[in-house]
Amino acid sequence: MQTAIQPKYNLTKVTCACGHTFEAGSTVQELRVEICSNCHPFFTGKQKFLDAGGRVDKFKKKYGI
């Protein structure tokens, strides 16, 4: 590996749109993200599963489940 052409690896401060900050490793000094694990619906338990047009019921009816 040629060390002269490799980018410098830094400890980076990551800032989310919700205001949450944390540190991670990256080649850039500062990162701004729109969503993080602190505000993402999947990780906070606020995610809603929608049945678009009764597809689940249609499947259950079709296969007798």
MARVEXZA-360447 format. One record per residue (C-alpha): residue number from 1; residue in three letters; y, x, z. Coordinates in nm, 2 decimals, always signed. Last residue first. Example, Ala and Ser with C-alpha at 12.3 -4.5 7.8 and 13.67 -1.06 7.14 Angstrom:
  bake  torke      py      px      pz
     2    ser   -0.11   +1.37   +0.71
     1    ala   -0.45   +1.23   +0.78
! end
This chain:
  bake  torke      py      px      pz
    65    ile   -1.87   -5.43   +0.57
    64    gly   -1.98   -5.66   +0.29
    63    tyr   -1.92   -5.42   +0.01
    62    lys   -1.65   -5.63   -0.17
    61    lys   -1.51   -5.78   +0.14
    60    lys   -1.47   -5.45   +0.31
    59    phe   -1.30   -5.30   +0.00
    58    lys   -1.07   -5.60   -0.03
    57    asp   -0.98   -5.58   +0.34
    56    val   -0.90   -5.21   +0.30
    55    arg   -0.69   -5.26   -0.01
    54    gly   -0.49   -5.55   +0.14
    53    gly   -0.18   -5.48   -0.07
    52    ala   -0.09   -5.14   +0.08
    51    asp   -0.25   -5.12   +0.42
    50    leu   +0.00   -4.91   +0.61
    49    phe   -0.08   -4.64   +0.85
    48    lys   +0.20   -4.58   +1.10
    47    gln   +0.28   -4.24   +1.23
    46    lys   +0.46   -4.24   +1.57
    45    gly   +0.20   -4.01   +1.74
    44    thr   +0.44   -3.72   +1.78
    43    phe   +0.24   -3.48   +1.56
    42    phe   +0.20   -3.72   +1.27
    41    pro   +0.55   -3.85   +1.30
    40    his   +0.71   -3.50   +1.26
    39    cys   +0.98   -3.45   +1.53
    38    asn   +0.85   -3.16   +1.74
    37    ser   +0.61   -3.04   +1.48
    36    cys   +0.91   -2.96   +1.26
    35    ile   +1.12   -3.14   +0.99
    34    glu   +1.42   -3.04   +0.78
    33    val   +1.39   -2.67   +0.81
    32    arg   +1.65   -2.40   +0.86
    31    leu   +1.53   -2.04   +0.85
    30    glu   +1.71   -1.72   +0.98
    29    gln   +1.65   -1.35   +0.92
    28    val   +1.42   -1.36   +0.62
    27    thr   +1.09   -1.17   +0.58
    26    ser   +0.92   -1.39   +0.83
    25    gly   +0.76   -1.41   +1.17
    24    ala   +0.83   -1.71   +1.39
    23    glu   +1.07   -1.81   +1.67
    22    phe   +1.16   -2.16   +1.78
    21    thr   +1.45   -2.40   +1.76
    20    his   +1.46   -2.78   +1.80
    19    gly   +1.79   -2.93   +1.69
    18    cys   +1.65   -3.23   +1.50
    17    ala   +1.73   -3.06   +1.17
    16    cys   +1.50   -2.78   +1.27
    15    thr   +1.60   -2.42   +1.34
    14    val   +1.37   -2.12   +1.29
    13    lys   +1.48   -1.79   +1.44
    12    thr   +1.29   -1.51   +1.26
    11    leu   +1.11   -1.20   +1.41
    10    asn   +1.14   -0.97   +1.11
     9    tyr   +0.91   -0.83   +0.84
     8    lys   +1.09   -0.59   +0.61
     7    pro   +1.00   -0.64   +0.24
     6    gln   +0.74   -0.40   +0.09
     5    ile   +0.86   -0.17   -0.19
     4    ala   +0.89   +0.16   +0.02
     3    thr   +0.56   +0.10   +0.21
     2    gln   +0.34   +0.13   -0.09
     1    met   +0.00   +0.00   +0.00
! end
